[in-house]
Amino acid sequence: MSVKVVAAINSMNKLGHDADLCKHQGKVRVEIDQCMLASFEETEELVDGLHSFEEVAELFKQRHANYSGNPNAWD
């Protein structure tokens, strides 16, 4: 896990979100507000300013909609 991921988790928590690490399908992800999962790459892009929190939320919604039984939706 990178320093950027830790910084993003701390930043989200300071902004009132509930961000923490969790295990999903054998990999560690960032769980946000107990309803959304983000990869480390997405989390780093968030802290780098490449994506807003809303864009990361939209990426999650799209992945979740496409997931329906597709275990490769994270790849």
SEGU-225789 format. One line per 10 residues: number of its first residue (from 1); their letters; for each residue y, x, z of N, C-alpha, C. Coordinates in pm, 1 decimal, decimal comma. Example, Ala and Ser with C-alpha at 12.3 -4.5 7.8 and 13.67 -1.06 7.14 Angstrom:
% residues 2
1 = as = -569,0 1319,0 780,0 -450,0 1230,0 780,0 -330,0 1320,0 780,0 ~ -225,0 1285,0 708,0 -106,0 1367,0 714,0 3,0 1290,0 787,0
***
This chain:
% residues 75
1 = msvkvvaain = -117,3 85,4 0,0 0,0 0,0 0,0 123,1 89,6 0,0 ~ 220,2 51,4 -79,5 339,4 133,7 -94,1 447,6 94,6 6,9 ~ 543,8 182,8 20,2 659,2 158,3 106,6 737,2 37,1 55,2 ~ 739,0 18,4 -77,2 810,6 -94,2 -135,9 751,4 -228,1 -90,9 ~ 619,2 -234,3 -81,6 553,6 -357,6 -38,2 592,6 -388,6 105,7 ~ 590,3 -287,9 190,8 630,5 -306,5 330,6 776,3 -351,3 337,8 ~ 862,5 -289,8 257,5 1004,6 -326,3 255,5 1021,7 -470,7 209,3 ~ 946,8 -511,7 108,6 957,6 -648,8 57,5 910,5 -749,2 162,5 ~ 801,0 -718,9 231,0 751,3 -807,6 336,5 855,2 -820,4 446,8 ~ 911,1 -708,3 490,2 1014,0 -711,6 594,9 1136,6 -789,6 550,0
11 = smnklghdad = 1177,0 -770,5 425,6 1293,5 -840,1 371,6 1269,9 -990,7 366,6 ~ 1154,0 -1031,8 318,2 1122,5 -1174,6 311,9 1120,4 -1236,5 451,5 ~ 1063,0 -1163,2 548,0 1058,4 -1214,1 684,6 1199,3 -1228,6 742,3 ~ 1288,2 -1134,3 711,2 1426,7 -1143,1 759,3 1500,5 -1260,7 696,8 ~ 1460,2 -1299,3 575,0 1523,4 -1411,6 506,5 1463,2 -1546,6 547,9 ~ 1369,6 -1542,4 643,0 1312,2 -1666,7 694,3 1179,5 -1705,9 634,2 ~ 1125,5 -1622,9 546,8 993,7 -1650,4 491,0 888,2 -1592,4 584,3 ~ 766,7 -1641,0 569,4 654,3 -1589,2 646,8 568,2 -1507,2 551,2 ~ 590,4 -1376,5 547,8 517,3 -1288,8 456,0 428,1 -1194,4 535,1 ~ 304,6 -1181,4 489,9 209,1 -1094,2 556,9 97,7 -1058,9 458,2
21 = lckhqgkvrv = 14,1 -965,7 496,2 -99,2 -926,0 412,5 -217,9 -1016,8 440,3 ~ -296,4 -1042,4 337,1 -420,1 -1118,4 355,1 -520,3 -1071,2 250,9 ~ -645,6 -1100,1 275,4 -750,6 -1064,3 181,3 -785,5 -1186,9 97,3 ~ -791,1 -1168,5 -34,6 -825,1 -1276,2 -126,8 -916,1 -1219,0 -233,6 ~ -1033,7 -1274,1 -246,7 -1132,3 -1228,5 -344,9 -1156,8 -1078,1 -334,1 ~ -1165,0 -1029,2 -210,8 -1196,4 -889,2 -187,0 -1080,7 -792,5 -204,8 ~ -962,7 -843,9 -237,0 -845,2 -758,2 -254,0 -736,6 -800,6 -156,3 ~ -654,7 -706,0 -117,2 -543,2 -737,3 -27,4 -425,4 -785,0 -111,1 ~ -368,4 -896,8 -72,1 -253,3 -957,5 -139,0 -144,2 -981,6 -35,4 ~ -28,1 -1020,6 -80,5 80,3 -1059,3 8,5 84,3 -1211,9 9,2
31 = eidqcmlasf = 64,1 -1268,9 126,9 71,5 -1413,9 142,2 213,7 -1449,1 184,5 ~ 273,8 -1544,1 115,7 412,0 -1582,2 141,9 415,7 -1730,0 180,3 ~ 474,0 -1756,9 294,5 492,2 -1893,2 345,2 361,7 -1971,6 352,5 ~ 252,7 -1903,8 371,2 119,6 -1962,0 386,8 80,1 -2053,7 271,6 ~ 144,5 -2035,1 154,8 109,5 -2121,3 40,9 111,0 -2048,2 -92,7 ~ 140,5 -1917,5 -90,5 155,3 -1845,1 -216,1 103,3 -1702,7 -197,7 ~ 33,4 -1652,2 -297,9 -14,6 -1514,8 -296,0 53,3 -1434,8 -406,0 ~ 89,1 -1311,1 -373,3 149,3 -1221,5 -471,9 73,9 -1089,0 -469,2 ~ 60,5 -1028,5 -584,5 -2,6 -896,8 -591,4 96,5 -792,9 -539,7 ~ 46,5 -673,9 -512,2 135,9 -565,0 -469,5 237,0 -535,2 -579,8
41 = eeteelvdgl = 191,6 -539,6 -706,5 282,3 -511,7 -819,1 396,0 -613,5 -823,5 ~ 363,3 -741,4 -808,8 466,8 -844,7 -808,3 562,8 -826,0 -691,0 ~ 506,9 -788,2 -576,7 588,0 -767,5 -457,3 681,4 -648,7 -476,7 ~ 631,7 -541,3 -538,1 716,6 -424,9 -566,3 826,9 -461,2 -665,6 ~ 793,7 -542,4 -767,0 894,4 -585,4 -863,6 1001,4 -670,8 -796,5 ~ 962,2 -745,1 -695,4 1057,4 -825,4 -619,3 1157,1 -735,1 -547,0 ~ 1107,6 -633,3 -479,0 1195,7 -543,6 -403,9 1278,6 -455,7 -498,1 ~ 1226,7 -429,0 -618,7 1302,0 -350,7 -718,0 1407,6 -434,9 -788,6 ~ 1406,1 -564,9 -763,8 1502,9 -653,3 -828,0 1464,7 -694,2 -969,1 ~ 1341,9 -664,9 -1010,1 1297,1 -702,8 -1144,0 1267,6 -852,4 -1152,1
51 = hsfeevaelf = 1232,2 -912,3 -1037,8 1207,1 -1056,1 -1029,1 1276,4 -1108,9 -905,0 ~ 1322,2 -1231,1 -913,9 1375,8 -1298,6 -795,6 1258,7 -1362,9 -721,1 ~ 1285,9 -1407,0 -599,8 1182,4 -1476,0 -523,3 1135,2 -1599,4 -600,3 ~ 1227,2 -1669,8 -662,4 1193,2 -1789,9 -738,7 1103,2 -1756,5 -857,5 ~ 1128,5 -1643,4 -923,0 1043,9 -1602,1 -1035,6 903,3 -1566,7 -988,9 ~ 891,7 -1500,0 -875,2 759,0 -1468,5 -821,1 686,4 -1598,1 -785,9 ~ 758,3 -1695,1 -729,4 698,5 -1825,0 -697,5 649,7 -1893,6 -824,9 ~ 727,6 -1884,9 -932,6 687,6 -1945,2 -1059,8 564,6 -1875,3 -1117,4 ~ 558,2 -1742,5 -1107,4 439,0 -1668,9 -1152,3 315,1 -1717,0 -1077,3 ~ 331,1 -1738,4 -947,1 218,3 -1787,1 -867,3 175,7 -1926,4 -914,9
61 = kqrhanysgn = 272,3 -2014,7 -937,6 240,6 -2151,1 -982,7 166,0 -2148,1 -1115,3 ~ 210,0 -2063,2 -1206,8 143,6 -2052,9 -1337,3 1,6 -1999,7 -1321,7 ~ -14,0 -1895,4 -1240,7 -147,0 -1837,1 -1218,6 -237,9 -1939,8 -1152,6 ~ -184,8 -2012,5 -1054,5 -263,6 -2112,9 -983,5 -307,9 -2223,8 -1079,7 ~ -217,6 -2266,3 -1167,2 -250,9 -2370,6 -1264,5 -358,0 -2322,5 -1361,6 ~ -354,4 -2194,7 -1398,2 -451,4 -2138,2 -1493,0 -581,6 -2096,8 -1424,9 ~ -579,2 -2088,2 -1294,0 -694,0 -2034,1 -1220,8 -817,5 -2120,4 -1236,6 ~ -805,1 -2247,9 -1214,3 -916,8 -2343,0 -1213,3 -1050,9 -2282,1 -1252,3 ~ -1104,9 -2205,2 -1161,6 -1237,1 -2148,5 -1180,7 -1239,2 -2016,3 -1255,4 ~ -1125,0 -1967,1 -1299,6 -1119,8 -1841,1 -1372,1 -1089,7 -1727,1 -1275,5
71 = pnawd = -1191,8 -1653,9 -1231,3 -1168,1 -1547,5 -1134,0 -1086,2 -1431,8 -1190,1 ~ -1065,9 -1427,7 -1321,3 -986,7 -1319,9 -1381,5 -838,8 -1355,2 -1392,2 ~ -797,3 -1466,8 -1333,2 -657,7 -1507,2 -1342,1 -564,6 -1404,8 -1280,1 ~ -615,5 -1323,1 -1188,2 -533,1 -1219,0 -1124,5 -523,7 -1095,0 -1211,6 ~ -610,6 -1081,2 -1308,6 -612,8 -957,9 -1389,9 -510,8 -961,5 -1500,6
***
